Every structure is written in structure tokens, then in C-alpha cells.
Amino acid sequence: MTDAHDLTIDTQSLPVPDQVFSQPLDRVVELARIWWSGDRPEMVIRPAAQDPMLIGIVLSDLAWHFSNAYAAGPGLDQKETLERILAGWEDGHRLRTEQQNGGAQ
């Protein structure tokens, strides 16, 4: 287990994927940096995709990769995990919609 004194932003950060280094820099851009902070996500985004639909594809790909990563652990099934992620998407979307509309209806 990591000692709290050894924790830094750098030790908590994920590495840049190796595949990024095989592309010319004018074809590479970081789209989002997301941190879990206490009880909520904190993020910085860059809307750099030419078509916003591509962000939907990225989010779908993230859900798929997260479900597979969780399924690699003990006691979690990939399909059930993906369903939980999708349920979280729906709850999060509902809450944001309610906030935009001035609260629960």
C-alpha cells in the first residue's frame, strides 16, 4: 500500500499512451483530464473533435474499457459492469437535466 506521504499529482496521474508518440504532434490532442476528488469528479475538457458525435464514440469506448477493466477484478462481470456504467450515465444525465430545469419536477 502507498504511504500518503508518497502521493503526488505525478504518482496519481496516468501515463500518456505509447501510441500517441507514433503520431505527428499536429494530429495529437488531449481531450479531457478527469480526476476523482473526494466524492465527485473534477475535469478539464478541450472540445477539439471536429464533430461532437466523435465525443459520443469516445464516451462509449471509455465505458467499454472501464467495464472490461473492472471485470478483470474479482467478482465482477463485464456485461453487468457495463450495465451499471450505463445506469450511472442515465442517472447523471437525469440529474444534470433537473439542475438545468431548476430542480426536480
N, C-alpha and C positions, 0 to 999 in steps of 0.2 A: 504494500500500500504506500502511496506517495505521502510524504510528510508535507503538511500545509506550508511549511517554510520553503519548500522546493517549488511550489506552484508559482508560475509566472504566466503572463499572457502568452509568451512564446511556447511554454511547455503545454499549455492548454489548446494551442492552435493546431489545426490540421495542416499537413504539408500540401504544397502545390502538386497536383498530379503530374507524373512524369511526361504524360502525353502532351501536356501544354508546351513543354520545351521543344517539341518537334515541329511546332508551327511558327511561322514568322510572327513577330510581335504585333504587326498591324492586323493580325487575324485572331488575337487573343485578348479577352477582356474578362475580368471578374464581375459576375452579375450580382452576387449577394454575399454578404458575410453575416452569419447568424450565430448568435450566442444565446445560451440559456442562462439567465441571470436571476437567481433566486427562484421566483415562481412564474417567470414569464420570459418569452423570447425578446431579445433586443437585436435589431438588424439595421444594416445599411444596404440599400439596393441601388443598382445602376440599371435603368431601363434602356439597355443598349441593343436589344434584339430588334431587328427591323420590323418584324411582325409580332405583335403581342401574343399571337397564338403559339409562338415558339416558347413563351414562358409557361403556357399550359403544358406543353410537352415536357419541359424541364421539371415542372412540379410532379407530373405523372412519373417521370423517370426517378425522381427523388423518392417518391412513395414506394416504388418497386424496389429500389436499392435498400431503403430503410427496412422494408418488410423482410427482405432476404437476410439482411444483417441481424435483425432481431431473431429470425428463425434459426440462425446458426447457433444461438444460445440454447440453454436447456429449457425444455417445456414449452416452446413457442412454435406454432405452426405458421408457415409463410402466408397461407391464404387467410387464416383468421387474423393474423397481424395486419395484413393489408386492409381487411375489412375494418379493423379498429382505427387504422390511419384514416380511412375514408370517412368513418363516423366522426372523427375529430375534425376533419375538413368541413363536414356539414355543420357541426356544432359551431365551429369557429366562424363560418360564413354567416350562419343564422345570428350569432351574437353581434357581429360587425354590422349586419343589416339593421338589427334592432337599435344599435347605437346611433347609426346614421338617421334613423327614423325617430329619434328622441326617446328611446326606451322600449321596453316590451309592450306589445299591443294587447 
